[in-house]
Amino acid sequence: MAAPKVEQNTPETAVLTARIEDIRHFITMIGRDSRFAAGLWAGIVKGLAIGLFVSFFLVGLKLVMY
């Protein structure tokens, strides 16, 4: 049976591999930040809409009552 082939990394391939992993990490972080920002913005808009609706409803109710 043949001996398993050993793969050796030269300094150049190690630098390229580290750079690729670093780029993948940054892409993942950008995706997480973008997703968080989108969720935060949606929450702010939804809260603003609910607040305006409740405010208009209460003001309208007050105008009708008095």
ABEGO torsion letter per residue (X at the ends): XBBBBBBBBBAAAAAAAAAAAAAAAAAAAAAAAAAAAAAAAAAAAAAAAAAAAAAAAAAAAAAAAX
